[in-house]
Amino acid sequence: MNDDIFKIKPTKSAVIEDDEKFLIFSETEIIQKLRMLQKNRCIVTAYFDDGKQTLLTAVVDVLPDKKMVLLDYGPDEAMNNSLLSARKVVFKSQMQGVTAKFSVREVKKAKYQGQAVFACALPEDLLWVQRRDTYRVRIPMAVNAFCIVPHLSSSAKQYRIHDISVGGLALEDPANNQEFALGAVFEKCEITLPEFGTGVITLEVRSIFPAGKENPKSGRKIGCLFHDIRSDDDAMIQRFIHSIDSQLRKIDDY
């Protein structure tokens, strides 16, 4: 890549007031989110010419030492040139119910591992809108995903995770533990997602309902909301959701 590419200045996004709480300013977190888009091979739409033109691309790599993002180069050279001459480009993508959006002032053409790519500076901020419970996957019985909850009046107990989303999860409570009450908050809960790792989270109980309508004695499902989840745990959960969803889609397509 040409050295002048590394002189591209980052851009601060313009967002509506309601979405300000979803803005990420930490460079470390911005890099982590962009790498999630890369890992999940998410389609990224580039908007330019005041939104009159669009181009589909994807994150190829993120270079923290160069403070740069690399994206797929398009097949239409005329469209590529229009994007390269744009004064501002807005990139938007979707991943498992999450909306990602950032803007840059300048995009240049470069070579990376022998291939043409679009190169731009890391944005100063990134909009990462997680709408709670927008997408949830039911965990197959063969997958032993569980959560250890440290109860106040008894020792910590392990519960199977029934389903999970980017905003929360539902636990299976066959013994009807009375400490699960609406609004109850449990800190330092340990979730284990097979093949993806273990994380520590805070859960707030938001719903309680019978596990089975036909057999009320089969226990309850405890719907919980994540609180102040760490970015690495968030990334682990989203990778797990993507993996389970892919498995279920393969079964449906068979």
C-alpha positions as CSV (number, residue, x, y, z in Angstrom):
1,M,0.0,0.0,0.0
2,N,1.1,3.6,-0.6
3,D,2.4,5.5,2.4
4,D,0.0,8.4,1.8
5,I,-2.9,6.1,2.5
6,F,-1.8,6.0,6.2
7,K,-2.4,9.8,6.3
8,I,-6.1,9.4,5.9
9,K,-7.9,11.2,8.8
10,P,-10.6,9.4,10.8
11,T,-14.1,10.6,10.6
12,K,-16.7,11.3,13.4
13,S,-20.1,10.0,12.5
14,A,-23.3,12.1,12.6
15,V,-26.1,10.3,14.3
16,I,-29.5,11.1,15.7
17,E,-29.8,11.9,19.4
18,D,-31.7,8.7,20.2
19,D,-28.8,6.6,19.0
20,E,-26.0,8.4,20.8
21,K,-26.1,5.9,23.6
22,F,-25.1,3.2,21.1
23,L,-21.9,5.1,19.9
24,I,-18.6,3.5,20.6
25,F,-15.6,5.7,21.0
26,S,-13.0,3.3,22.3
27,E,-10.5,2.4,19.5
28,T,-10.0,-1.1,21.0
29,E,-13.8,-1.7,20.9
30,I,-14.2,-0.3,17.4
31,I,-11.4,-2.6,16.2
32,Q,-13.1,-5.5,18.0
33,K,-16.5,-4.8,16.4
34,L,-15.1,-4.4,12.9
35,R,-13.3,-7.7,13.3
36,M,-16.6,-9.3,14.3
37,L,-18.0,-8.1,10.9
38,Q,-15.0,-9.5,9.2
39,K,-15.2,-12.9,11.0
40,N,-18.9,-13.3,10.3
41,R,-18.4,-12.2,6.7
42,C,-21.1,-9.6,6.9
43,I,-22.1,-7.7,3.8
44,V,-21.3,-4.0,4.3
45,T,-23.2,-1.4,2.2
46,A,-21.2,1.8,1.3
47,Y,-23.4,4.9,0.8
48,F,-21.9,7.9,-1.0
49,D,-22.9,10.8,-3.3
50,D,-25.4,11.9,-0.6
51,G,-26.8,8.4,-0.5
52,K,-27.6,8.4,-4.2
53,Q,-25.1,5.6,-4.9
54,T,-24.4,2.4,-3.0
55,L,-21.8,-0.4,-3.3
56,L,-21.7,-3.8,-1.6
57,T,-18.4,-4.7,0.1
58,A,-17.1,-6.5,3.3
59,V,-14.4,-6.0,5.8
60,V,-11.2,-7.7,4.6
61,D,-9.0,-6.8,7.6
62,V,-8.3,-4.3,10.4
63,L,-4.8,-3.0,10.9
64,P,-4.5,-1.5,14.4
65,D,-0.9,-0.5,13.9
66,K,-1.8,1.5,10.8
67,K,-5.2,2.6,12.3
68,M,-6.9,1.4,9.1
69,V,-9.8,-0.7,7.8
70,L,-9.6,-2.6,4.6
71,L,-12.6,-3.6,2.6
72,D,-13.4,-5.6,-0.6
73,Y,-12.8,-3.8,-3.9
74,G,-15.8,-3.8,-6.2
75,P,-16.1,-5.5,-9.6
76,D,-17.5,-2.3,-11.3
77,E,-14.5,0.0,-11.9
78,A,-16.7,3.0,-12.7
79,M,-18.6,2.6,-9.4
80,N,-15.3,2.0,-7.5
81,N,-14.0,5.3,-8.9
82,S,-17.1,7.1,-7.8
83,L,-16.6,5.9,-4.3
84,L,-12.9,6.8,-4.3
85,S,-13.8,10.3,-5.3
86,A,-16.5,10.8,-2.7
87,R,-16.0,13.3,0.0
88,K,-17.8,11.2,2.5
89,V,-18.7,7.5,2.6
90,V,-21.1,5.9,5.2
91,F,-20.7,2.2,5.8
92,K,-23.6,0.2,7.2
93,S,-24.0,-3.5,8.0
94,Q,-26.3,-6.0,9.9
95,M,-25.2,-8.9,12.1
96,Q,-27.6,-11.1,14.1
97,G,-30.0,-8.2,14.7
98,V,-27.2,-5.7,15.4
99,T,-26.8,-2.6,13.2
100,A,-23.3,-1.3,12.7
101,K,-22.6,2.1,11.1
102,F,-19.6,4.3,10.6
103,S,-18.5,7.0,8.2
104,V,-15.2,8.1,6.7
105,R,-14.0,11.2,4.8
106,E,-11.7,9.5,2.4
107,V,-11.3,6.0,0.8
108,K,-8.3,5.1,-1.3
109,K,-7.4,2.1,-3.4
110,A,-4.6,-0.1,-2.2
111,K,-3.1,-3.6,-2.5
112,Y,-3.3,-6.1,0.3
113,Q,-1.9,-9.6,-0.1
114,G,-1.8,-9.1,-3.8
115,Q,-5.4,-8.0,-4.1
116,A,-7.0,-4.6,-4.7
117,V,-8.8,-3.3,-1.6
118,F,-10.5,-0.1,-0.4
119,A,-8.5,1.5,2.5
120,C,-9.8,4.0,5.0
121,A,-8.9,5.3,8.4
122,L,-10.4,3.8,11.6
123,P,-13.5,5.9,12.4
124,E,-13.4,8.0,15.5
125,D,-16.7,6.4,16.5
126,L,-18.9,3.5,15.5
127,L,-22.6,3.1,15.9
128,W,-23.4,-0.4,17.3
129,V,-27.1,-0.7,17.9
130,Q,-28.1,-3.8,19.8
131,R,-31.9,-4.0,19.9
132,R,-32.6,-6.3,22.8
133,D,-34.1,-9.7,22.0
134,T,-34.2,-8.9,18.3
135,Y,-32.8,-12.3,17.4
136,R,-32.7,-15.3,19.7
137,V,-31.7,-18.9,19.1
138,R,-33.0,-22.0,20.8
139,I,-30.0,-24.1,22.0
140,P,-30.2,-27.8,20.9
141,M,-30.3,-30.3,23.7
142,A,-27.0,-31.8,22.4
143,V,-25.3,-28.5,23.2
144,N,-24.5,-28.3,26.9
145,A,-24.5,-24.5,27.4
146,F,-25.1,-23.6,31.0
147,C,-24.9,-20.8,33.5
148,I,-23.8,-20.9,37.2
149,V,-25.8,-18.5,39.3
150,P,-24.5,-17.5,42.8
151,H,-27.6,-17.4,44.9
152,L,-27.8,-15.4,48.1
153,S,-29.4,-18.0,50.4
154,S,-27.9,-21.1,49.0
155,S,-24.8,-22.2,47.1
156,A,-24.3,-21.4,43.5
157,K,-26.3,-23.6,41.1
158,Q,-25.9,-24.6,37.5
159,Y,-28.8,-24.0,35.0
160,R,-29.0,-25.1,31.4
161,I,-29.4,-22.2,29.0
162,H,-32.6,-22.7,27.0
163,D,-32.1,-19.9,24.5
164,I,-29.9,-16.8,24.1
165,S,-29.8,-13.5,22.2
166,V,-27.4,-10.5,22.1
167,G,-29.4,-8.9,24.9
168,G,-30.1,-11.8,27.3
169,L,-30.9,-15.5,27.8
170,A,-33.5,-17.9,29.3
171,L,-32.5,-20.4,32.0
172,E,-34.2,-23.7,32.6
173,D,-35.3,-23.9,36.3
174,P,-36.7,-27.4,36.9
175,A,-36.7,-27.0,40.7
176,N,-38.6,-23.7,40.7
177,N,-36.0,-21.8,42.7
178,Q,-37.8,-19.0,44.6
179,E,-34.8,-16.7,44.5
180,F,-35.7,-16.1,40.8
181,A,-38.1,-13.2,41.2
182,L,-38.9,-10.4,38.7
183,G,-36.4,-7.6,39.0
184,A,-33.9,-9.7,40.9
185,V,-30.2,-9.1,39.9
186,F,-27.5,-11.7,40.0
187,E,-23.9,-10.6,39.7
188,K,-20.9,-12.7,38.7
189,C,-22.9,-15.3,36.9
190,E,-20.7,-17.6,34.9
191,I,-21.9,-18.7,31.5
192,T,-20.2,-21.6,29.5
193,L,-20.7,-21.8,25.8
194,P,-19.2,-25.1,24.4
195,E,-16.2,-24.5,22.0
196,F,-16.5,-20.7,22.6
197,G,-15.5,-20.2,26.2
198,T,-16.6,-18.9,29.5
199,G,-17.7,-15.4,30.6
200,V,-18.8,-13.6,33.7
201,I,-22.0,-11.5,33.4
202,T,-24.7,-9.8,35.5
203,L,-28.3,-11.0,34.9
204,E,-31.6,-9.3,35.7
205,V,-34.7,-11.4,35.8
206,R,-37.3,-9.9,33.4
207,S,-39.8,-12.8,32.9
208,I,-40.8,-16.1,34.5
209,F,-43.0,-18.6,32.8
210,P,-43.8,-22.4,32.8
211,A,-41.3,-24.5,30.8
212,G,-44.1,-26.6,29.4
213,K,-47.8,-25.8,29.0
214,E,-48.8,-29.4,28.9
215,N,-46.8,-30.2,32.1
216,P,-46.7,-27.3,34.5
217,K,-44.6,-29.5,36.9
218,S,-41.7,-29.5,34.5
219,G,-40.3,-26.3,36.0
220,R,-40.0,-22.8,34.7
221,K,-38.0,-20.7,32.2
222,I,-36.3,-17.6,33.6
223,G,-35.9,-14.8,31.1
224,C,-32.9,-12.6,32.0
225,L,-31.4,-9.4,30.6
226,F,-27.6,-8.8,30.4
227,H,-26.2,-5.9,32.3
228,D,-22.9,-4.1,31.6
229,I,-21.6,-6.9,29.5
230,R,-17.9,-6.8,28.6
231,S,-17.0,-6.5,25.0
232,D,-15.1,-9.8,24.9
233,D,-18.0,-11.7,26.5
234,D,-20.4,-9.9,24.0
235,A,-18.2,-11.1,21.1
236,M,-18.2,-14.6,22.4
237,I,-22.0,-14.7,22.7
238,Q,-22.5,-13.4,19.2
239,R,-20.0,-15.9,17.8
240,F,-21.9,-18.7,19.6
241,I,-25.3,-17.4,18.3
242,H,-23.9,-17.4,14.8
243,S,-22.6,-20.9,15.1
244,I,-25.9,-22.3,16.5
245,D,-27.9,-20.5,13.9
246,S,-25.6,-21.9,11.1
247,Q,-26.1,-25.4,12.5
248,L,-29.9,-25.0,12.6
249,R,-30.0,-23.7,9.1
250,K,-28.0,-26.6,7.8
251,I,-30.5,-29.0,9.4
252,D,-33.4,-27.1,7.9
253,D,-31.8,-27.1,4.4
254,Y,-31.1,-30.8,4.5
